[in-house]
Amino acid sequence: MSRSKTAQFFVSLSFVWLLLAIQSNVSAQAKQTGVIEGRILSADRHPEENVIVVLTPSSRQVMSDDNGHFEFRNVPYGQYTISIKSLGVTAEPVPVELYAAKASAGTIRLNENASTLDRVIVSSSYRHINKNSTQVARMPLTYTENPQNYAVIPKEVLQNQLVTTTEQALVNIPGASNLSIVGGSGGSSLTFMSRGFSSGSVMYRNSVSTGYVALTDMFNVERIEAIKGPSGTLFGGNEAASYGGVYNLITKQPLEVKRGEISFTTGSYELARATLDYNTPLNEDKTALLRFNGFYDNRNTFQQLAQNNVGFAPSLLVKATDRLTLHFDGYYYKSIRPIVLFGFGAPPGGTTETSTYAGNVKDLGIDPSNSYINPDFNSSQQTWSATGKAEYKLSEQWLSQTNFSVARNNNVTHYINLVANKKTATDTAVITRNILEIPFSQLYTQQFQQNFIGDFKIGSLRNRLLAGLDYFRTNVGQARGTVIYDKIYATATETQKLIKKARVDSIGANIAYNATRSIANSYGAYASEVLNITDQLLLMASLRINRFVDVNNDYMQTSYSPKLGLSYEIVKNILSVYSNYNNGYRNNSNLDSSGNLLKPTYANQWEAGVKFDAFHHRLTGTVSYYDIKVKNMPLAVPNTTYYIQDNKQRSRGIDVDILANPVPGLNIAMGYGYNNIRYTEFTAIINKAPVVLNGNRVEGTPHHAGNIWANYGFTSGSLKGFGFGAGGNGQSSSFTNNVNTITLDGFTVFGASVFYDAPKFRLTAKIDNIANKKYYTYSSWLLPGATRMLAFNATFRF
């Protein structure tokens, strides 16, 4: 080959190599990828989660997290447009150029404000649940930071299950079991077992007391926070909190937008329920906001016992200054219904024979569908409450919070007491029917609370501090007398079941009534400190000192309620392990044989578990083990006026609570509780004689209780807006008496729903107890579970 040809060959080869290198470099540049990020804010400048963000031309979609942040990863270099897809909100498209490792779309402002999303399909079909709460610890702690176990029943679950009663809502609390209507102090309330202890007769609203031993409705409830275990340190004892936990109803609060919602539900057993939710700013600068909720509910139960319920709840928020915010909430509820206490003994203050039955409840031959009464009179219960809260921002680190509440329950009650008995297996069960007449019952509560909440650093250590004072007063007056009515067989006819009011009034005119009034004051001081030892290791130390005054008997008693907690976030705000020591207490007004006041009864809990809050709240939950010991339980000594105080109980168990949103459109709520509560050193008085109960299970406490509900809503395509849900709840067997001779079988029931959700309206159909299971629950009294029921709802938003 000549030199010229050789030179031409190498020049040509070099040119080809150069072209290949340029092409390779261009290809490499074309394959380079980066991240596009941004933040979504509502029109009123609040971070907005669950907004669908679309990247064009790739058509990729992501959702904003609870801080409004979104990001697209592994995006090839190029020019793109960011747009919003969620229904009910709009925003101007944002162009973005990506030629580096990261590009920002900046802040995208929506043309509707935050509350609008609550009206559209995004929120009801596939919003994940943020379980962070400022009310559980009364200070700003995230879910994984807080070393206390608490569950949340969000409004999405309540809506998708078409909840119209409190009992329908409470079955969603993991580990809750044996819901029952109980009587006490002349009123009645829905209670249940939690960690082996009766809970629910006292429910807080927005962390303050609004009465006790009173029925309630869910018409203005946004969500329920169930704080597990003894919680006397922050919430007090006596009428304030059960050893099983504190159940706090978070109510609907005013918003900065004019909107409304009317809803009507009908269905089986002549159900007719109407609700109204209306919100409006009262001035142009939106510093005064009003929200009004009301309802009317008229229905028969599956036992054909009529109920009539009505209520309303106004809520006013005033932003007085940049630092001071005032909240005012009112609540009125009236229920007219028969109150039936079906069990094996007399209610408190009543006189009747005690059942001698031993065996399984099902072998009594009683039918849950049969009320065993056909009354022509009802009980009337009314509840009024007013609460106020003033929040003043003292500085960037300190907040003053002042709470006040007053509540009154006025009741005219006829406890219809049914006692079931059966002497031999071949006998027909006999139902003894008495009426505990309560011509008046007045229950008043007052609470005043002052909290100072700080979030500051000492050196490099973050401190969150709560210091507070609490005053709580109860004033209960009532009169009681028992009308001995009759006995009927479990096979009684409709005519035989009739209870005639004229006859009750005639007998009642000649009985002696016992009128009482009880007034008690509690004065509490408490402090709670959370110290960040490191960014991920938190230590909580809390103490309450409480002074109890029984005004009637001039008794005074001091209680101490400590609390310790340790939380370590293995992954910050995502995964943590925790342990705690919690305390609860009850004051005692009785005397020992020397005339000295008894010591307070204490419940002490040790608990440890793991919490997770992953994938921007799409998977949250807790798994924990607890051990609660109760000591100093009083026992009346027969034929004397004094008490001894050496009874003990122990409750151990496991709690599992999971909320999941694995894919858009699918929400899953599930819970499981194992509980083993027993009398460890315990003597009871039965038929005026002492009986040792050591080792027996506490009545009304199944070993196992579980719940699950899954809901799916289509988020795109021709079926967008349609959805369905299904789930169930159940529990294992338990005992209905402390000597463990009467067994109550467990049960499992299932339900399902279907809905269509649009920005302006929602249609829902629900079926409960699909298999038409007949069963009872028990917490002091047998409550028949509702049979199969259909319900249909139409909701219009404006």
ROTORMI-236685 format. One record per residue (C-alpha): x, y negated, z; residue number from 0. Coordinates in steps of 0.02 Angstrom, whole numbers, plus 50000, padded with zeros to 5 digits. Example, Ala and Ser with C-alpha at 12.3 -4.5 7.8 and 13.67 -1.06 7.14 Angstrom:
# ROTORMI-236685
       X       Y       Z   tido
   50615   50225   50390      0
   50684   50053   50357      1
***
This chain:
# ROTORMI-236685
       X       Y       Z   tido
   50000   50000   50000      0
   50067   49827   49953      1
   50099   49695   50084      2
   49958   49587   50017      3
   49834   49729   50025      4
   49896   49778   50198      5
   49875   49599   50257      6
   49700   49592   50181      7
   49655   49755   50271      8
   49709   49691   50443      9
   49624   49523   50415     10
   49464   49613   50366     11
   49478   49731   50517     12
   49510   49585   50634     13
   49358   49494   50563     14
   49250   49649   50593     15
   49317   49663   50771     16
   49280   49478   50798     17
   49103   49499   50735     18
   49079   49652   50847     19
   49149   49557   50996     20
   49033   49409   50965     21
   48884   49526   50944     22
   48933   49620   51101     23
   48951   49457   51198     24
   48783   49396   51133     25
   48703   49563   51178     26
   48782   49556   51350     27
   48715   49380   51374     28
   48543   49437   51312     29
   48543   49574   51443     30
   48590   49460   51586     31
   48451   49446   51717     32
   48409   49336   51863     33
   48274   49288   51989     34
   48133   49162   51969     35
   48058   49104   52134     36
   47937   48974   52199     37
   47809   48932   52331     38
   47619   48915   52329     39
   47536   48780   52434     40
   47352   48742   52450     41
   47284   48569   52412     42
   47296   48529   52597     43
   47481   48580   52597     44
   47466   48747   52687     45
   47564   48900   52627     46
   47444   49015   52535     47
   47463   49204   52529     48
   47385   49333   52412     49
   47386   49218   52261     50
   47420   49313   52098     51
   47565   49233   52002     52
   47591   49276   51817     53
   47754   49263   51719     54
   47728   49230   51533     55
   47773   49299   51405     56
   47821   49453   51505     57
   47645   49466   51586     58
   47724   49522   51749     59
   47625   49485   51908     60
   47670   49463   52091     61
   47578   49401   52245     62
   47632   49264   52363     63
   47675   49313   52541     64
   47612   49237   52703     65
   47734   49091   52684     66
   47673   49058   52507     67
   47836   49122   52432     68
   47845   49225   52273     69
   47985   49290   52164     70
   48012   49388   52003     71
   48169   49496   52002     72
   48272   49565   51856     73
   48204   49437   51734     74
   48305   49425   51570     75
   48377   49253   51533     76
   48257   49143   51435     77
   48114   49020   51444     78
   47955   49062   51540     79
   47792   48992   51605     80
   47723   49020   51781     81
   47534   49019   51799     82
   47402   49064   51929     83
   47274   49202   51899     84
   47174   49213   52061     85
   46989   49177   52051     86
   46924   49017   52127     87
   47089   48922   52117     88
   47185   48838   51978     89
   47355   48755   51956     90
   47451   48674   51814     91
   47565   48798   51722     92
   47749   48773   51766     93
   47887   48797   51633     94
   48048   48877   51696     95
   48216   48907   51612     96
   48322   49049   51677     97
   48506   49047   51624     98
   48585   49080   51795     99
   48570   49203   51939    100
   48419   49109   52009    101
   48295   48979   51949    102
   48160   48891   52049    103
   47983   48852   51994    104
   47972   48733   52141    105
   47813   48707   52239    106
   47649   48744   52150    107
   47498   48652   52222    108
   47328   48733   52204    109
   47178   48630   52154    110
   47072   48706   52294    111
   47120   48708   52477    112
   47160   48858   52586    113
   46986   48903   52641    114
   46924   48926   52462    115
   47014   49092   52450    116
   46900   49160   52585    117
   46756   49141   52462    118
   46829   49236   52317    119
   46862   49414   52270    120
   47047   49400   52312    121
   47014   49393   52498    122
   46875   49521   52512    123
   46945   49652   52396    124
   47131   49665   52426    125
   47197   49543   52552    126
   47323   49619   52670    127
   47311   49584   52855    128
   47423   49468   52953    129
   47423   49532   53134    130
   47527   49389   53204    131
   47434   49305   53347    132
   47460   49155   53460    133
   47323   49212   53581    134
   47387   49383   53637    135
   47539   49310   53728    136
   47473   49130   53727    137
   47633   49078   53639    138
   47703   49094   53462    139
   47764   49273   53444    140
   47760   49376   53287    141
   47682   49549   53288    142
   47851   49638   53293    143
   47923   49519   53424    144
   47781   49545   53549    145
   47819   49689   53669    146
   47634   49721   53696    147
   47522   49840   53601    148
   47372   49758   53519    149
   47257   49804   53376    150
   47165   49689   53257    151
   46996   49717   53175    152
   46999   49590   53031    153
   46849   49509   52949    154
   46882   49607   52789    155
   46845   49770   52880    156
   46689   49697   52961    157
   46628   49635   52792    158
   46665   49792   52693    159
   46581   49901   52825    160
   46428   49786   52826    161
   46439   49771   53014    162
   46278   49707   53094    163
   46303   49764   53275    164
   46443   49755   53401    165
   46449   49944   53416    166
   46481   49961   53229    167
   46630   49844   53248    168
   46707   49923   53403    169
   46724   50097   53328    170
   46869   50023   53228    171
   46975   50000   53384    172
   47104   50141   53384    173
   47075   50255   53533    174
   46908   50177   53583    175
   46776   50306   53625    176
   46606   50338   53706    177
   46515   50176   53670    178
   46365   50155   53785    179
   46243   50023   53846    180
   46273   50000   54033    181
   46184   49898   54164    182
   46258   49791   54300    183
   46227   49626   54389    184
   46054   49622   54313    185
   46116   49615   54134    186
   46174   49745   54011    187
   46321   49761   53894    188
   46400   49877   53768    189
   46551   49962   53846    190
   46672   50096   53790    191
   46821   50193   53855    192
   46995   50127   53818    193
   47148   50218   53885    194
   47028   50309   54001    195
   46952   50153   54080    196
   46783   50073   54050    197
   46805   49916   53944    198
   46699   49789   53853    199
   46579   49727   53987    200
   46688   49572   53985    201
   46739   49504   53816    202
   46837   49346   53793    203
   46800   49219   53658    204
   46956   49129   53597    205
   47049   49184   53755    206
   46926   49112   53882    207
   46782   49194   53975    208
   46607   49159   53910    209
   46508   49266   54032    210
   46506   49449   54077    211
   46384   49595   54080    212
   46297   49524   53927    213
   46255   49589   53755    214
   46332   49498   53608    215
   46325   49487   53419    216
   46456   49475   53282    217
   46375   49334   53181    218
   46513   49206   53216    219
   46661   49324   53243    220
   46811   49308   53127    221
   46910   49454   53198    222
   46936   49555   53357    223
   47102   49568   53448    224
   47110   49719   53564    225
   47253   49700   53688    226
   47293   49872   53757    227
   47325   49918   53938    228
   47320   49817   54101    229
   47338   49631   54063    230
   47310   49547   54230    231
   47465   49437   54215    232
   47388   49319   54087    233
   47203   49364   54093    234
   47173   49396   54278    235
   47081   49537   54365    236
   46909   49577   54437    237
   46779   49526   54307    238
   46913   49463   54187    239
   47003   49617   54121    240
   46990   49806   54119    241
   47139   49918   54152    242
   47106   49983   53977    243
   47135   49815   53897    244
   47068   49643   53853    245
   46955   49621   53703    246
   46960   49448   53628    247
   46833   49390   53498    248
   46911   49262   53382    249
   46769   49153   53317    250
   46749   49060   53153    251
   46827   48888   53162    252
   46795   48729   53061    253
   46885   48705   52894    254
   46932   48554   52789    255
   46808   48594   52651    256
   46622   48582   52624    257
   46552   48756   52599    258
   46414   48873   52653    259
   46355   49051   52651    260
   46185   49129   52678    261
   46161   49315   52695    262
   46016   49435   52709    263
   46024   49619   52758    264
   45882   49745   52753    265
   45871   49933   52764    266
   45813   50080   52866    267
   45705   50059   53021    268
   45631   49893   52965    269
   45797   49804   52975    270
   45785   49619   52932    271
   45938   49512   52970    272
   45979   49337   52907    273
   46139   49239   52941    274
   46198   49063   52900    275
   46376   48998   52897    276
   46395   48813   52851    277
   46551   48706   52860    278
   46576   48522   52821    279
   46696   48380   52857    280
   46608   48238   52949    281
   46717   48099   52878    282
   46821   48062   52725    283
   46991   48085   52806    284
   46936   48255   52872    285
   46982   48221   53052    286
   46811   48279   53113    287
   46754   48451   53055    288
   46593   48545   53094    289
   46548   48727   53071    290
   46380   48803   53114    291
   46338   48989   53122    292
   46165   49059   53158    293
   46070   49221   53141    294
   45901   49304   53163    295
   45888   49494   53178    296
   45728   49594   53193    297
   45732   49784   53184    298
   45676   49949   53251    299
   45804   50075   53309    300
   45803   50252   53243    301
   45709   50293   53405    302
   45576   50166   53351    303
   45618   50044   53491    304
   45597   49865   53431    305
   45733   49734   53450    306
   45724   49548   53419    307
   45885   49446   53423    308
   45924   49265   53383    309
   46077   49155   53406    310
   46175   49004   53349    311
   46351   48940   53374    312
   46409   48764   53327    313
   46595   48725   53321    314
   46672   48552   53313    315
   46854   48508   53284    316
   46915   48329   53305    317
   47091   48274   53258    318
   47091   48126   53377    319
   47272   48077   53338    320
   47423   48154   53254    321
   47461   48235   53422    322
   47291   48271   53499    323
   47164   48398   53433    324
   46999   48434   53519    325
   46895   48592   53496    326
   46715   48613   53556    327
   46618   48776   53538    328
   46440   48816   53588    329
   46355   48985   53591    330
   46176   49040   53620    331
   46112   49218   53608    332
   45944   49293   53655    333
   45896   49475   53645    334
   45726   49552   53680    335
   45732   49741   53686    336
   45701   49890   53801    337
   45853   49938   53904    338
   45860   50125   53933    339
   45990   50198   54053    340
   45987   50385   54018    341
   46100   50491   54126    342
   46112   50597   54281    343
   46092   50474   54424    344
   46027   50304   54479    345
   46096   50136   54419    346
   46182   50024   54548    347
   46052   49961   54669    348
   45923   50088   54612    349
   45849   50234   54708    350
   45810   50400   54625    351
   45860   50581   54637    352
   46026   50639   54566    353
   46029   50778   54436    354
   46092   50949   54492    355
   46119   51008   54313    356
   46281   51098   54268    357
   46319   51149   54088    358
   46325   51071   53916    359
   46218   50920   53874    360
   46159   51006   53715    361
   46084   51148   53819    362
   45966   51027   53904    363
   45865   51027   53744    364
   45848   50837   53739    365
   45838   50755   53569    366
   45941   50597   53532    367
   45803   50541   53412    368
   45677   50545   53556    369
   45677   50392   53668    370
   45570   50479   53803    371
   45481   50314   53825    372
   45355   50214   53728    373
   45357   50051   53824    374
   45243   49902   53805    375
   45367   49788   53892    376
   45546   49734   53855    377
   45693   49656   53943    378
   45746   49480   53899    379
   45927   49425   53904    380
   45991   49251   53865    381
   46169   49187   53859    382
   46227   49007   53846    383
   46408   48956   53841    384
   46508   48800   53803    385
   46696   48793   53785    386
   46817   48652   53756    387
   47001   48650   53712    388
   47121   48502   53703    389
   47290   48529   53622    390
   47415   48388   53642    391
   47586   48395   53560    392
   47702   48326   53692    393
   47855   48342   53580    394
   47924   48452   53443    395
   47960   48583   53576    396
   47813   48568   53697    397
   47625   48587   53683    398
   47494   48554   53817    399
   47337   48660   53804    400
   47185   48629   53915    401
   47039   48751   53911    402
   46870   48742   53994    403
   46719   48857   53983    404
   46551   48872   54068    405
   46427   49012   54036    406
   46257   49064   54102    407
   46160   49226   54082    408
   45976   49223   54127    409
   45892   49393   54123    410
   45723   49469   54161    411
   45768   49651   54161    412
   45678   49816   54174    413
   45810   49953   54180    414
   45716   50108   54122    415
   45811   50244   54213    416
   45797   50421   54142    417
   45876   50564   54239    418
   45891   50732   54151    419
   45886   50893   54253    420
   45869   51079   54222    421
   45882   51210   54359    422
   45903   51370   54257    423
   45945   51413   54078    424
   45766   51466   54041    425
   45685   51309   54113    426
   45626   51162   54008    427
   45724   51006   54052    428
   45633   50878   54160    429
   45656   50690   54135    430
   45629   50586   54292    431
   45576   50410   54246    432
   45599   50260   54359    433
   45607   50074   54325    434
   45733   49966   54416    435
   45642   49800   54415    436
   45749   49643   54413    437
   45629   49495   54406    438
   45773   49374   54397    439
   45959   49387   54367    440
   46072   49235   54352    441
   46254   49255   54309    442
   46362   49099   54301    443
   46546   49087   54259    444
   46663   48939   54251    445
   46843   48936   54197    446
   46973   48799   54190    447
   47146   48831   54121    448
   47298   48722   54093    449
   47443   48789   53991    450
   47610   48714   53945    451
   47692   48804   53799    452
   47874   48772   53754    453
   47987   48832   53614    454
   48164   48768   53640    455
   48347   48817   53649    456
   48468   48815   53794    457
   48636   48824   53711    458
   48615   48950   53571    459
   48478   49048   53660    460
   48299   49024   53604    461
   48171   49012   53744    462
   47982   49023   53730    463
   47899   48978   53894    464
   47719   48979   53953    465
   47672   48902   54120    466
   47491   48891   54171    467
   47358   48868   54304    468
   47190   48956   54300    469
   47028   48936   54397    470
   46887   49062   54375    471
   46720   49061   54467    472
   46576   49185   54466    473
   46404   49155   54540    474
   46282   49300   54531    475
   46106   49299   54601    476
   45974   49433   54576    477
   45833   49533   54652    478
   45807   49722   54632    479
   45675   49850   54672    480
   45641   50025   54608    481
   45473   50081   54539    482
   45454   50271   54553    483
   45357   50313   54396    484
   45341   50497   54346    485
   45420   50655   54278    486
   45396   50723   54102    487
   45463   50873   54009    488
   45589   50857   53867    489
   45448   50923   53755    490
   45330   50780   53801    491
   45207   50714   53672    492
   45197   50533   53613    493
   45052   50502   53731    494
   45146   50574   53880    495
   45297   50464   53842    496
   45198   50303   53861    497
   45255   50193   54005    498
   45115   50072   54048    499
   45167   49900   54103    500
   45007   49875   54202    501
   45050   50025   54309    502
   45230   49968   54332    503
   45168   49795   54386    504
   45043   49873   54505    505
   45174   49982   54590    506
   45302   49842   54585    507
   45186   49726   54681    508
   45204   49837   54834    509
   45391   49875   54834    510
   45523   49785   54934    511
   45648   49686   54832    512
   45826   49661   54886    513
   45885   49487   54839    514
   46071   49446   54841    515
   46192   49311   54788    516
   46379   49330   54769    517
   46501   49189   54738    518
   46687   49214   54711    519
   46831   49099   54661    520
   46999   49148   54589    521
   47148   49029   54583    522
   47293   49086   54476    523
   47466   49023   54431    524
   47571   49112   54302    525
   47729   49095   54200    526
   47795   49195   54053    527
   47968   49178   53977    528
   48028   49257   53815    529
   48215   49245   53791    530
   48305   49285   53629    531
   48461   49370   53696    532
   48507   49388   53513    533
   48409   49345   53356    534
   48335   49520   53361    535
   48334   49566   53547    536
   48197   49485   53653    537
   48165   49496   53839    538
   47996   49449   53915    539
   47972   49418   54101    540
   47805   49360   54172    541
   47721   49341   54341    542
   47548   49291   54402    543
   47504   49245   54581    544
   47318   49249   54612    545
   47215   49194   54763    546
   47043   49274   54774    547
   46908   49197   54884    548
   46745   49289   54922    549
   46639   49139   54971    550
   46494   49240   55045    551
   46601   49342   55162    552
   46742   49216   55187    553
   46871   49343   55127    554
   47034   49285   55048    555
   47162   49395   54964    556
   47323   49366   54867    557
   47374   49475   54718    558
   47536   49482   54621    559
   47539   49537   54439    560
   47711   49553   54356    561
   47748   49595   54175    562
   47910   49644   54089    563
   47941   49676   53906    564
   48087   49716   53792    565
   48081   49710   53603    566
   48220   49746   53478    567
   48190   49707   53295    568
   48288   49836   53198    569
   48240   49740   53041    570
   48191   49560   53078    571
   48001   49534   53070    572
   47981   49707   52991    573
   48026   49848   53112    574
   48047   49845   53300    575
   48051   49958   53452    576
   47979   49895   53615    577
   47942   49941   53795    578
   47841   49857   53930    579
   47785   49861   54110    580
   47610   49788   54129    581
   47504   49764   54283    582
   47319   49742   54320    583
   47227   49719   54484    584
   47058   49719   54572    585
   47025   49625   54733    586
   46932   49716   54871    587
   46812   49635   54994    588
   46787   49789   55104    589
   46864   49822   55276    590
   46962   49967   55348    591
   46928   50049   55517    592
   47026   49911   55606    593
   46924   49773   55526    594
   47064   49721   55409    595
   47035   49674   55226    596
   47084   49811   55105    597
   47234   49788   54991    598
   47206   49748   54807    599
   47191   49897   54689    600
   47335   49898   54563    601
   47360   49978   54394    602
   47541   49990   54335    603
   47582   50038   54156    604
   47744   50091   54072    605
   47738   50095   53882    606
   47860   50118   53738    607
   47833   50120   53553    608
   47879   50064   53378    609
   47799   49924   53275    610
   47811   49892   53090    611
   47752   49748   52980    612
   47825   49785   52809    613
   47801   49730   52629    614
   47732   49559   52674    615
   47599   49629   52794    616
   47547   49766   52672    617
   47592   49899   52801    618
   47572   49857   52986    619
   47550   49965   53137    620
   47603   50031   53306    621
   47642   50203   53376    622
   47661   50206   53565    623
   47659   50312   53722    624
   47591   50245   53887    625
   47580   50300   54069    626
   47462   50207   54188    627
   47452   50240   54375    628
   47312   50167   54481    629
   47330   50158   54670    630
   47237   50088   54821    631
   47066   50138   54757    632
   46938   50116   54899    633
   46825   50254   54968    634
   46677   50227   55085    635
   46683   50340   55237    636
   46513   50428   55265    637
   46408   50369   55412    638
   46522   50219   55444    639
   46539   50041   55383    640
   46724   50051   55338    641
   46831   50112   55193    642
   46993   50206   55168    643
   47112   50167   55026    644
   47217   50314   54966    645
   47135   50365   54803    646
   47238   50373   54644    647
   47217   50401   54456    648
   47341   50428   54315    649
   47314   50397   54130    650
   47437   50453   53996    651
   47420   50450   53809    652
   47471   50403   53632    653
   47405   50261   53523    654
   47422   50254   53333    655
   47361   50102   53238    656
   47390   50074   53051    657
   47328   49944   52926    658
   47389   49970   52748    659
   47371   49883   52580    660
   47479   50000   52472    661
   47419   49933   52304    662
   47313   49783   52254    663
   47132   49823   52287    664
   47158   49961   52416    665
   47143   49931   52603    666
   47158   50068   52734    667
   47125   50050   52920    668
   47155   50200   53031    669
   47182   50236   53214    670
   47205   50382   53333    671
   47211   50393   53521    672
   47258   50536   53636    673
   47216   50510   53818    674
   47232   50618   53972    675
   47167   50529   54126    676
   47142   50624   54288    677
   47107   50600   54471    678
   47277   50636   54549    679
   47237   50605   54733    680
   47053   50568   54744    681
   46907   50601   54860    682
   46731   50552   54809    683
   46569   50546   54908    684
   46439   50657   54825    685
   46271   50685   54910    686
   46342   50597   55063    687
   46485   50721   55079    688
   46670   50704   55031    689
   46726   50804   54878    690
   46908   50820   54826    691
   46929   50786   54639    692
   47117   50811   54622    693
   47158   50864   54443    694
   46985   50828   54373    695
   46966   50725   54215    696
   46884   50555   54234    697
   46707   50558   54163    698
   46676   50490   53989    699
   46856   50514   53929    700
   46886   50627   53777    701
   47063   50686   53742    702
   47053   50633   53559    703
   46972   50487   53467    704
   47002   50430   53289    705
   46940   50315   53152    706
   46978   50283   52968    707
   46908   50170   52834    708
   46973   50151   52655    709
   46910   50018   52538    710
   46952   49990   52354    711
   46902   49843   52245    712
   46944   49829   52060    713
   47053   49676   52027    714
   47054   49672   51837    715
   46963   49736   51683    716
   46779   49757   51651    717
   46750   49825   51828    718
   46829   49675   51912    719
   46730   49634   52068    720
   46662   49808   52096    721
   46722   49912   52242    722
   46682   50051   52361    723
   46732   50110   52533    724
   46721   50266   52640    725
   46774   50325   52811    726
   46720   50391   52978    727
   46754   50402   53163    728
   46743   50537   53294    729
   46799   50602   53462    730
   46823   50765   53557    731
   46722   50828   53704    732
   46716   50745   53875    733
   46630   50761   54044    734
   46484   50656   54106    735
   46522   50677   54291    736
   46676   50672   54399    737
   46658   50851   54463    738
   46672   50905   54280    739
   46518   51017   54279    740
   46425   50931   54134    741
   46507   50937   53963    742
   46468   50822   53817    743
   46518   50887   53645    744
   46621   50781   53527    745
   46565   50726   53354    746
   46623   50659   53186    747
   46519   50546   53075    748
   46553   50475   52902    749
   46494   50324   52803    750
   46517   50245   52632    751
   46484   50081   52545    752
   46482   50005   52370    753
   46490   49820   52328    754
   46506   49689   52193    755
   46600   49532   52243    756
   46604   49371   52142    757
   46653   49192   52187    758
   46471   49140   52214    759
   46390   49297   52282    760
   46417   49472   52352    761
   46305   49625   52346    762
   46335   49773   52463    763
   46251   49939   52497    764
   46303   50048   52645    765
   46256   50218   52713    766
   46301   50268   52890    767
   46304   50444   52965    768
   46290   50528   52795    769
   46265   50702   52868    770
   46129   50638   52986    771
   46225   50701   53137    772
   46134   50700   53305    773
   46246   50662   53452    774
   46269   50565   53614    775
   46409   50458   53681    776
   46436   50426   53867    777
   46508   50286   53973    778
   46404   50289   54133    779
   46250   50321   54026    780
   46207   50428   53875    781
   46189   50325   53717    782
   46111   50417   53568    783
   46211   50394   53408    784
   46114   50318   53264    785
   46052   50441   53133    786
   46072   50415   52945    787
   46042   50234   52898    788
   46041   50136   52734    789
   46075   49950   52728    790
   46078   49825   52584    791
   46153   49651   52589    792
   46150   49500   52476    793
   46264   49353   52514    794
   46261   49187   52421    795
   46401   49059   52436    796
   46380   48875   52402    797
***
